[in-house]
Amino acid sequence: MSDNESPALPATDFIRSIIRDDLASGKHQRLVTRFPPEPNGHLHIGHAKSIQLNFGTAEEFKGICFMRFDDTNPLKEEEEYVEGILQDVSWLGYDWGERLTYASDYFEQLYEFAEELITKGKAYVESQSAEEIRQTRGTLTEPGKNSPFRDRSVEENLTLFRQMRTGEFDDGTHVLRAKIDMASPNINMRDPVLYRIRKVPHQRTANQWCIYPLYDFTHGLSDAMEGVTHSLCTLEFEDHRPLYDWILAEVSAPCIPRQIEFSRLNLRYTVLSKRKLIQLVEEGHVGGWDDPRMLTLSGLRRRGYPASAVRLFCERIGISKSENNIDMSVLEDCAREVLDKTAPRVMGVLKPLKVVITNYPEDQTEEFQPARHPKNPEMGNRKVPFSREIYIDHDDFREDPPPNFFRLAPGKEVRLRYAYVIRCDEVIYDETGRVTELRCTYDPATRSGAKAEGRKVKGIIHWVSAKDSIQVEVRLYDRLFAKPIPGSDDPEGNFLNDINQDSIEVLSDCQVEPGIMTAENQEVFQFERVGYYYPDPVDSLADAMVFNRTVTLRDTWARLEQEQT
């Protein structure tokens, strides 16, 4: 896919203002950020916002960004997700260089920090069950209750914690908790769990460990060990910031990063919850993580979205603390804006209707050479053959046309794009009464570029030569959900009830210009008058191409919504 243009990052936002002030004051000599995904699923469009913020600010302020995997839960993590995430970040145009790290790189240091907390009397081994811990944590209006094991001695806690590490206890029998304040108004500060027993192999450390730190304990300390200056995360971690700061203050951390939160991306007509995305995949509602209807980065890539369009979208929505609910049309318009400048043009007929030009010589073929792109002459011209039999789109013909229908109809004329003016003389039907063929005549004096006196033809339609065109399959992908906020009208919030049953239409007998077979690999095309289409990288074969509709030429959903209001 041609994708050389990268839009500039936004000039400022509240996070960049903080960074700029911290660097100007000398508080930090160099900006250090990180992007820390969990390898338990594939990335989606919301992650692109975080990727662009972390890697983008590092580039902008001549700092560095770590690509760090938070691989602390071996029950849910897979190498497939690691590889997919790295591919997604690279596709967006960012390079982590030598700064690929994993939380598991720091397991030994994290364990030592945990022992340091125990030694200071700031952590203890809890022997209540998970359910008992939950029941004694309290509510938003009621304080929690101290654990009966909260006052264990330092020596007993160290002994038990070391026995946890050596595998002497079963899963769920003990955890390590921070000793903070069970009456704190912030539930995250009510003696949160820091370590738990998990006797399962880890994808990187195998059976070396049987206890694993939780995210809240791991994250800030990993930031500190990497020298992160600004730890940028979404607003759901705002209530976790006091714990982030507490842990760093209570251990001998090499530095104290600053956590800053921004609003997460909410996009209409989709879901971005990882739990819901996993449900869509595992229950077979979509074809996989890279289904082109999914707003995963792999799904967008397979659908034909250029990385620069995703970056433009992230730039356009900006960074703030305000909750947002971005319309899907913003993303689609970014794709149109980028593809209009880069996509070569071809003619493709999605629903072919045969046209026989009766006064055109049967054995003659001529060739037109329109531009591959009307505004980029450096892309050159393409060769479009023309013959006696052509295909036009069924939608460009009406037997009983409505007013202002300027396409083909019985006795009416229309111009074939780049070619001639033709007139419909006869309509052929099959035994069911369906139109199967048109008999037309052409005017040789109206060849494209020539001046035909007294001829005014308003309609221009696309076409392909019947004997030269290539048959392809086209998949018309649309929004996966029919409601702006899936599940919002369901009493139980079941988002699956709002799946758009027309989110995909498969057309198996489409006809396109023959030159499309010699085009560059991974290229998005504009099918003139129709939309943007991308050869499916998974299902396309050399002799059986499949095209995914990336986006239409205009926002048809906006028009439909306007008609309904």
Sequence and secondary structure as in RCSB ss.txt:
>XXXX:A:sequence
MSDNESPALPATDFIRSIIRDDLASGKHQRLVTRFPPEPNGHLHIGHAKSIQLNFGTAEEFKGICFMRFDDTNPL
KEEEEYVEGILQDVSWLGYDWGERLTYASDYFEQLYEFAEELITKGKAYVESQSAEEIRQTRGTLTEPGKNSPFR
DRSVEENLTLFRQMRTGEFDDGTHVLRAKIDMASPNINMRDPVLYRIRKVPHQRTANQWCIYPLYDFTHGLSDAM
EGVTHSLCTLEFEDHRPLYDWILAEVSAPCIPRQIEFSRLNLRYTVLSKRKLIQLVEEGHVGGWDDPRMLTLSGL
RRRGYPASAVRLFCERIGISKSENNIDMSVLEDCAREVLDKTAPRVMGVLKPLKVVITNYPEDQTEEFQPARHPK
NPEMGNRKVPFSREIYIDHDDFREDPPPNFFRLAPGKEVRLRYAYVIRCDEVIYDETGRVTELRCTYDPATRSGA
KAEGRKVKGIIHWVSAKDSIQVEVRLYDRLFAKPIPGSDDPEGNFLNDINQDSIEVLSDCQVEPGIMTAENQEVF
QFERVGYYYPDPVDSLADAMVFNRTVTLRDTWARLEQEQT
>XXXX:A:secstr
          S  HHHHHHHHHHHHTS SS EEEE   SSS  BHHHHHHHHHHHHHHHHTT EEEEEE    TT
T  HHHHHHHHHHHHHTT   TT EEEGGGGHHHHHHHHHHHHHTTSEEEE S HHHHHHTS  SSS     TTT
T  HHHHHHHHHHHHTT S TTS EEEE S TT SSGGGSS EEEEE  S BTTTBTS SEEE HHHHHHHHHHH
TT SEEEEEGGGGGGHHHHHHHHHHTT S   EEEEE    BTTS   HHHHHHHHHTTSSSSTT TTS BHHHH
HHHT  HHHHHHHHHHH   SS   B HHHHHHHHHHHHHHH  EE EESSEEEEEETTS TT EEEE  BSSTT
 GGG B  EEEESEEEEEGGGB SS  TT  SB BT EEEETTS EEEEEEEEE TTS EEEEEEEEEGGG TTS
  TT     EE  EETTT EEEEEEEE  SBSSSSTTTTSTT  GGGGB TTSEEEEEEEEE GGGGGS TT  E
EETTTEEEEE TTT BTTB EEEEEEESS HHHHHHHHH 
